[in-house]
Amino acid sequence: MNVSPSFAFKEWALVCEALGSGAQSLLLRKGGIAEGRKGFGFEHREFFLFPTWFHGQLEKMKPMYTPTVIAETPETLTLEYAATVDWSGFVTDREKIGQLESLHVLHDSVIDERFDYNAEKTDRGLYLALVRVYQINPMIQLPMEKRFGGCRSWVQLPEIALGALVPVLSDEEHARRKNFLEKIVTYQ
């Protein structure tokens, strides 16, 4: 990542932690209430991870994933991670998505719910993105603003001075995960 991104991707705080620890490399999204007329897409190739909170996140994770406790501070936005998209696409084969379970920490019930979400209006499937995640040093803290709220995936941020970015996975491990994903989504 050569420049400071100007957008943040809103994701569950526990998923942000999993991405930042290297336990997850895949984002799985269907889109939501406030995605606009064109719907969801991984339209930004570089972005910050914007942690969001709701009660019950822990129950939506795989049982073997045990996150560390994260303190929620609603008046402050803490950006600990940035990401770049290495691959993205819309996958309509649920079996292929199931074969990618080693790349994420979400419970199967969450994947099923997202896969079938709004199926009467849209195709069944999920937008997937393989991301390379970087820890921001020092982390960035911004005052929480009303404009950051709402049920949308992308938030534009003010200009941010970015410190050092340290990849959470080695080049070799990231390449292995990318090859694994590409074999599944391309060759079956």
Buried (B, 14 or more C-beta within 10 A) or exposed (E): BEEBBBBBBBBBBBBBBBBBBBBBBBBBBBBBEEBEEEEBBBEBBBBBBBBBEEEEBEEBBBEEBEBEEBEEEEEEBBBBBBBBBBBBBBBEBBEBBEBBEEBBBBBEEBBEEBBBBEEEEEEEBBBBBBBBBBBBEEEBEBEBEEEBEEEBBBBEBEEBEBEEBEBBBEEEEBEEBBEBBEEBBEEE
